[in-house]
Amino acid sequence: MADSPKSIDISILGRSYRIACEENERAGLLEAVAYLDGKMAAIKKSGKVSGTDRIAVMAALNIAHEFLSLKLGNGYDVGQAKRRISQIEAKLDAAIARQDKLF
């Protein structure tokens, strides 16, 4: 039977939150918290946006834009990188198989 999610305390822009999180997802969540907190702190520091709600919306828009840029191919294409790695692995496997026949 799976364990129930544990709660962890996080802080974003100086405000504390309690979040339910599976133990195996904790590291990823903490990384996301740090990323979001950094984005929101940068927006707050710029002084162009005031109010936590507005800062959160601007951060969400910036992160969504980054994500969509990557997804739509305007940035680093993870799928393409994985395909390239698979091609390289296939070539390495073939080369190793040829070497095994020599001995």
Wavefront OBJ file of the C-alpha trace (Angstrom):
o trace
v 0.000 0.000 0.000
v 1.392 3.396 -0.976
v 2.316 5.844 1.735
v 0.224 8.971 1.985
v 1.905 12.204 0.881
v 3.923 13.957 3.538
v 3.685 17.689 4.107
v 6.691 19.941 3.704
v 7.045 23.614 4.506
v 8.275 25.880 1.730
v 8.841 29.616 1.417
v 8.168 31.702 -1.661
v 8.887 35.415 -1.595
v 9.031 35.322 2.188
v 5.649 33.647 2.637
v 5.419 30.163 4.106
v 3.278 27.399 2.626
v 2.654 23.797 3.630
v 2.548 21.495 0.600
v 1.642 17.800 0.358
v 4.397 15.960 -1.453
v 5.406 12.346 -2.055
v 8.879 11.607 -0.710
v 10.183 10.650 -4.172
v 9.041 14.027 -5.568
v 10.524 16.165 -2.799
v 13.761 17.106 -4.577
v 11.911 18.141 -7.733
v 9.421 20.201 -5.763
v 12.176 21.979 -3.857
v 13.935 22.751 -7.124
v 10.695 24.174 -8.538
v 10.185 26.251 -5.376
v 13.702 27.690 -5.662
v 13.169 28.490 -9.347
v 9.808 30.186 -8.738
v 11.116 32.080 -5.725
v 14.038 33.340 -7.813
v 11.761 34.464 -10.634
v 9.420 36.254 -8.245
v 12.307 37.902 -6.363
v 13.765 39.195 -9.642
v 10.408 40.659 -10.663
v 9.960 42.280 -7.250
v 13.507 43.667 -7.349
v 12.895 45.279 -10.752
v 10.309 47.493 -9.075
v 8.049 47.483 -12.131
v 5.407 45.239 -10.558
v 4.010 45.551 -7.047
v 1.785 43.254 -5.063
v 2.406 39.585 -4.475
v -0.508 38.509 -6.683
v 0.755 40.523 -9.650
v 4.307 39.324 -9.124
v 3.055 35.712 -9.059
v 1.098 36.208 -12.291
v 4.093 37.790 -14.035
v 6.346 34.946 -12.856
v 3.798 32.393 -14.092
v 3.644 34.118 -17.472
v 7.435 34.192 -17.750
v 7.740 30.515 -16.841
v 4.915 29.554 -19.233
v 6.659 31.490 -22.007
v 9.953 29.690 -21.298
v 8.186 26.336 -21.333
v 6.323 27.011 -24.574
v 9.469 28.330 -26.250
v 11.182 25.042 -25.477
v 8.151 22.962 -26.416
v 7.648 24.746 -29.731
v 11.283 24.460 -30.761
v 12.423 28.030 -30.173
v 14.745 26.753 -27.497
v 16.395 23.519 -26.560
v 14.433 20.562 -27.942
v 14.667 17.733 -25.418
v 12.984 15.282 -27.792
v 15.520 15.974 -30.500
v 18.385 15.562 -28.031
v 16.981 12.198 -26.887
v 16.677 11.020 -30.513
v 20.263 12.087 -31.191
v 21.496 10.260 -28.087
v 19.654 7.112 -29.235
v 21.331 7.358 -32.644
v 24.752 7.724 -31.025
v 24.051 4.765 -28.717
v 23.094 2.633 -31.736
v 26.351 3.542 -33.494
v 28.355 2.757 -30.361
v 26.595 -0.598 -29.946
v 27.369 -1.466 -33.570
v 31.024 -0.477 -33.173
v 31.367 -2.504 -29.975
v 29.735 -5.520 -31.625
v 32.295 -5.355 -34.452
v 35.134 -5.129 -31.887
v 33.804 -8.188 -30.013
v 34.103 -10.221 -33.236
v 37.820 -9.390 -33.462
v 38.603 -11.161 -30.193
l 1 2 3 4 5 6 7 8 9 10 11 12 13 14 15 16 17 18 19 20 21 22 23 24 25 26 27 28 29 30 31 32 33 34 35 36 37 38 39 40 41 42 43 44 45 46 47 48 49 50 51 52 53 54 55 56 57 58 59 60 61 62 63 64 65 66 67 68 69 70 71 72 73 74 75 76 77 78 79 80 81 82 83 84 85 86 87 88 89 90 91 92 93 94 95 96 97 98 99 100 101 102 103
